[in-house]
Amino acid sequence: MCGIVGYVGKRQVVPVLLDGLRRLEYRGYDSAGVAIAQNGTVKVSKKAGRLSELEEVVPYEEFSQATIGIGHTRWATHGKPTDDNAHPHQDCTGDFTVIHNGIIENYAELRRELKEKGHVFRSETDTEVIAHLFEELYEDNLEETMKKVIARLEGSYALVVVSVRDKNKLLAARQDSPLVIGLGKGENLLASDIPALLPYTRETIIMEDGQLAILTEDSVTIKDIKGNTIEPKIFHVHWDDVAAEKAGYEHFMLKEIHEQPKALKDTLAGRITEDNKVKFAEGFALTPEMVRDIEKVYLIACGTAYHAGLVGKHLIEKLVGIPAEADVASEFRYRDPLVTDKTLVVVVSQSGETADTLAALRESKARGARVVAVTNVVGSSVAREADDVIYTWAGPEIAVASTKAYTTQLLALSLFAIYLAQERGKEATYLLEEIKKLPEKASRVLETEARIKELAEVIAKHDDAFYIGRGLDFAVSLEGQLKLKEISYIHAEAYPAGELKHGTLALITEGTPVISLATQPSLYEKTVSNIQEVKARGAYVVGIVKEGDEKINEHADVVINIPEVNPLLSPIIAVLPLQLLSYYAAVARGEDVDKPRNLAKSVTVE
Ligand code: M6R
């Protein structure tokens, strides 16, 4: 996730900005930059790569008297991690300089419009349109211009502007991306996250959606979009530096679990058109003719991403009617797969660097297949080598256990399946309205956290657990058991519910936890029969079912409800309680949740 820092006061601004950016490094980034206001100009230094590379190019001497500026670390979304795409961005005149976190959904239209008016673009980013909009719409008042600019933007933003037209001031706006103001004495600051503020102040204002902020060294004014002044709440930060990095959560994993509603919203941004069609823009060039030629789809990945691939297989077969297979990359690459130029291969990888997934991608291309990548990292090896890319805009995932990467992979694959259906003349758009509601439904599930924590404390006392489900519920069960074992070290296995009696039922004894998913109406009765089988052997049954399901109460010891959702989309919601369950079981057992033993975040060796 990108990092933002802004400062106005009396200190030398360059060290303040660089220190602030360093304090936001844990969020992940691929390029960095600063803009410094001095002597009636704003100058930008920016560089792809680590902060140390930026430090080498910033002209410290030249800016030794400067006391106002902005800084940014970028996690690429639109355009690769290059010097030009790094923030800050300026308009044609250099009068308006902006940094931005979030996604401007209508940037392509705005860019076209601004180019027609003669604006010259230097980057591929969505952010640069904002700088040119300022230039285009400015009359004689920066604050009024900010309002006009915002009125043209669709999407999410934490936006900061510094301008020679209104010196000694920083202007900021927020919509769906975090922005915090630090209140100092004779100085004020802005940041995307609290750690950047802590050396200077613990008094903060957490900006809310739809608010604007005007900062000078002596004042902070918060306004609504109509220009009415708002009395902000002051939030005193009592966290230490480490807690602040996790936004007060005990672990990155818990923070990332809670980031899922936003990650889903971001992954959806700009991908459903006004006439209810799915579109993928940047990096995606699969034509309707190519889609019509596909005879088979392979979804290839490892670990959690493979579990996402299993869901993708169901969706493609159901919605598009093309045979689809999910395969583990380390198996696929060595088994002489039946891949031809009529095969579409979809590789799924959060990091985009997993060695086996990359090898499977190369093997598929060598055999003539077209390869679509679903990945979270712009410019990763998988993204560069695939023919088409669909990004999951989850932001960096720091905990080893994948959470928000998984749900955004599911969302990206759902959109992709609908896209394939649409291009092959099949009706699947009925799912789009449901898809738009997923972020809100995810938030509702996360509100049940306290109950799941209690349940986790029971599960944590066991050494074995089983997960059962049918169809898509089985695919989610696989992810649930992986999550539990990798961080809590409880032995866990997932089975298709109908398969238990072929052997594994022998392991079900008094009190064995069996987490049973029954969210698929067409398979519900069958699954309930399987739940009865384990219950009859003494299992401690946890039922994950939809709201309103009364029948499950007869068979389950504990029931976790998820909101009503189309069965094809239910994995995105049903996995959330399983993530929380694993997290709290690991915490109850005192394990190192974010860095489980023997595991690495990115597996770049075979
Ligand atoms: O970066 P990738 O998505 O390619 O990683 C694949 C797996 O290593 C990964 O999904 C792993 O299984 C999860 N971190 C487990 O939570």
Boltz pocket constraint, residues with backbone or C-beta under 6 A from the ligand:
constraints:
  - pocket:
      binder: B
      contacts: [[A, 302], [A, 303], [A, 304], [A, 305], [A, 306], [A, 348], [A, 349], [A, 350], [A, 351], [A, 352], [A, 353], [A, 354], [A, 357], [A, 399], [A, 400], [A, 401], [A, 402], [A, 403], [A, 486], [A, 600], [A, 601], [A, 602], [A, 603]]
      max_distance: 6.0
